[in-house]
Amino acid sequence: MKILCVNSKWKHDNSKLGVKKGYEFVKVRAGDGLFEVIEKESPDLILLHISKLCSGISDLKKQYPKIPLLVISGDRKIKKKIDCLEQGADSYVHSSVIAEKLFMLIKALIRSYEWGEMRH
């Protein structure tokens, strides 16, 4: 499974555990031709690290509605989480999440998208 890590500061995105579980990580910064990278890499999931604003989420989901979007942030404020989810993020986790839990969430999000496509 290919995970596109946008603005990633998450310490586990190149971990041995991720590789062992079959994850391939591609890193990109939001300003570095993000849409072109998505087209080229065809990721199974986008992991978006945000620090302040949830800007860009709605544009990303409009352009790529069939790719799950997981937001990771160091912000614990519920308002931030709600804002990101309302803009189209599929899930939101705090950056202190342990790797095993994050990989399970990634797997579940990808699976739910695959199942959704099978029904349509």
Order of alpha helices (4+ residues) and beta strands (2+ residues): beta-alpha-beta-alpha-beta-alpha-beta-alpha-beta-alpha
